[in-house]
């Protein structure tokens, strides 16, 4: 049994948002795993949208896939683009 939460292929990503009205900065964390993300069935559809409509922004796909999926899918898509160069 593993004691840690992350697998060896996982990345911990921290998001910092601007200070709120009380002057507090909010931190959010995601665990991202490229191999697991590209195996999600909806990722294939996301990938096809991004390839077919190059000018389409990820934010416009949030209504279709949801905010959390788009965040992970876009990271995977950008990694794929870098690998293709």
N, C-alpha and C positions, 0 to 999 in steps of 0.2 A: 504494500500500500504506500502510495506517495504522500509525503508530507506537504509538498508545495502545491499550489493551485495551478500554476502554469506548466504546460508541457514544454519540452525543449524547443519546439518550433513556434511557440507563442511569443508575441511581442506585447508589451504593456505600453499603451499610448495614452498620454495625458493631454487633456484639453483644458485650457484656461480661458474663462470668459471674463469680460470686463467687469469692473466693480459694479455692484448693484447700488441701490439708493442708500444703503447703510454703509457703503464703502468696502464691502466684502468681495473678494475675488473667489469665484467658484471654480473648483477643479473637478473634472470628470475623467474617468479612466475607462478605457476599452481594452479588452484582450483580443488581439488580432492574430489569426492564423491563416496564412495564405492558402495552404493546402485544403483546409477545411472550408474556407470561403468559396473557392472555385468548385467545390463539390456540391454546394447548395443548388438545387434545381433552378431556382429563380435567377441565379447568377448568369446562366446561359442566355436567358431572355434579356437581362440587363446588358450583357456584353453585346448582343445583337443590336439593341437600341443605340448604344454608344458608338458602334461601328457604322451603323446605317445613317444616323443623324449626328454628324460630327459637331454641329453647332449647339446641340442640345446640352443644357447644363444639368449637372446632377440634381440640383434642387428641384427641377421640373419633374424628375422621376420619383420624388418622394411620395407623391399621391398614388403612384402605381405600386411601389415596392416598400414604402415606409421609410422613415428617417433613419432608423438604425441599420437596416439592410443597405440602404444607399451609401451610408458612411463606409461600411465594410466593403461593399462591392466596388466603390470608387477607388479605395486604396488598392484593392486587388487589380483593378483595371489599369491604374497608373503603374503598378509594378510590372504588369504585362507589357505595357508600352515601353518602359525602360529596358526590359529584356529584349524587345524586338529591335532596338536601335543598334 
